[in-house]
Each structure stands twice: as structure tokens, then as C-alpha cells.
Amino acid sequence: MKGVYINFFLTERAEHDGILLYVWLLQQARKLGLHGGTALRGMAGFGRHGKMHEESFFELVPDLPVEVGFIASEAEVAKLLAVIESAKLKLLYTRDSVEIGITGDSQ
């Protein structure tokens, strides 16, 4: 089956409406009926503003990079992007066409 992989890039402490943004994204995708999503915490990174985000011994609350990804249909991704737009969020994302399958599943 053909689908889309959409991946959002943010930081761990980013919030929307008092909720951690990566949690908010996962909740919205779940409400829309997407079949899964993953938030991955990075060890270090920097974004378009050049600020380095990394965990250090002296920092009590790090603000590490987070990637939130979903594999879904074109229609599901369009709905998710519409929800994000209506929330007036500006998020960096990548979007790729993918083939979706399950090993051992006869077609």
C-alpha cells in the first residue's frame, strides 16, 4: 500500500495550549484515527536559528530535539495538517511517499 511519512521537528519543552507539543500532536493524530505515531527524543541538535539543544550535566531541564512521525494515507495527513493550521502552529516538517506493508502478511 502507498502512503505518506510525515515527520515534525520541535523541541522537548515546546507547548501548545498548556500541553507538550509532541503529546498534543500524538493526541490530535489519534483523534483523527491515524493508526500510530512516534515521538523520538534526540541526543543533541540545532535548528534554523542555530541554537544548540543538548543535555548537559549542569542543565536541570534540558530542551532536547524531538521528532514526531506518522505513517498514514494522503487524506489522513491532509487532515492532520489542517488541524495544525487551524491551531496556528508553525512547525517544520518533512513529507515523503512510502510503501506500507507488514512482513509475513500475504497480499
C-alpha positions as CSV (number, residue, x, y, z in Angstrom):
1,M,0.0,0.0,0.0
2,K,1.2,3.5,-0.7
3,G,1.2,6.2,2.0
4,V,3.0,9.2,3.4
5,Y,5.6,9.6,6.2
6,I,5.3,13.0,7.8
7,N,7.9,14.0,10.4
8,F,7.7,17.1,12.6
9,F,10.8,18.7,14.2
10,L,10.4,20.5,17.6
11,T,11.9,20.7,21.0
12,E,11.0,18.8,24.1
13,R,9.6,21.7,26.1
14,A,7.6,23.3,23.3
15,E,4.0,23.6,24.3
16,H,0.6,24.3,22.8
17,D,-2.4,25.2,25.0
18,G,-0.5,24.1,28.1
19,I,0.3,20.6,26.6
20,L,3.7,19.5,25.5
21,L,3.6,19.9,21.7
22,Y,4.8,16.3,20.9
23,V,2.0,15.0,23.1
24,W,-0.5,17.3,21.5
25,L,0.5,16.1,18.0
26,L,0.1,12.5,19.0
27,Q,-3.3,13.2,20.6
28,Q,-4.6,15.0,17.5
29,A,-3.4,12.2,15.2
30,R,-5.1,9.7,17.4
31,K,-8.4,11.7,17.4
32,L,-8.2,11.7,13.6
33,G,-7.9,7.9,13.5
34,L,-4.3,7.6,12.4
35,H,-3.0,4.1,13.2
36,G,0.2,5.2,15.0
37,G,2.7,7.8,15.7
38,T,6.1,8.0,17.4
39,A,7.9,10.8,19.3
40,L,11.7,10.3,19.4
41,R,14.0,12.4,21.7
42,G,17.3,13.4,20.2
43,M,20.6,13.5,22.0
44,A,21.5,16.8,20.5
45,G,20.7,19.1,17.6
46,F,20.3,22.6,16.3
47,G,17.6,24.2,14.2
48,R,17.2,27.1,11.8
49,H,18.1,29.7,14.5
50,G,21.4,27.9,15.2
51,K,20.7,27.3,18.9
52,M,22.3,24.1,20.1
53,H,20.0,21.8,22.1
54,E,21.8,19.2,24.1
55,E,21.7,17.7,27.5
56,S,24.4,18.8,29.9
57,F,25.4,17.9,33.4
58,F,24.5,21.4,34.7
59,E,21.2,21.8,33.0
60,L,18.3,20.5,35.2
61,V,15.6,20.7,32.5
62,P,17.1,20.1,29.0
63,D,15.3,21.2,25.9
64,L,16.3,18.4,23.5
65,P,15.2,18.0,19.9
66,V,12.1,15.8,19.3
67,E,10.9,14.3,16.1
68,V,7.3,13.2,15.8
69,G,6.5,10.9,12.9
70,F,3.4,9.4,11.4
71,I,2.8,6.9,8.5
72,A,-0.6,7.5,7.1
73,S,-2.7,7.9,3.9
74,E,-2.6,11.2,1.9
75,A,-6.1,12.0,3.3
76,E,-5.1,11.4,6.9
77,V,-2.0,13.6,6.6
78,A,-4.1,16.4,4.9
79,K,-6.5,16.3,7.9
80,L,-3.6,16.4,10.4
81,L,-2.0,19.4,8.6
82,A,-5.4,21.1,8.6
83,V,-5.7,20.7,12.4
84,I,-2.2,22.1,12.9
85,E,-3.0,25.0,10.6
86,S,-6.2,25.8,12.5
87,A,-4.2,25.8,15.7
88,K,-2.0,28.4,14.1
89,L,1.2,26.4,14.7
90,K,4.3,26.9,12.7
91,L,6.1,23.6,12.6
92,L,9.0,22.4,10.4
93,Y,8.1,19.0,8.8
94,T,9.3,16.7,6.1
95,R,6.9,14.6,4.0
96,D,7.9,11.5,1.9
97,S,6.0,9.0,-0.1
98,V,6.4,5.5,1.3
99,E,5.3,1.9,0.7
100,I,3.5,0.5,3.7
101,G,3.5,-3.2,4.4
102,I,3.7,-5.8,7.1
103,T,6.1,-8.7,6.8
104,G,4.5,-12.1,6.7
105,D,1.2,-10.6,5.5
106,S,0.1,-12.3,2.2
107,Q,-1.4,-9.8,-0.2
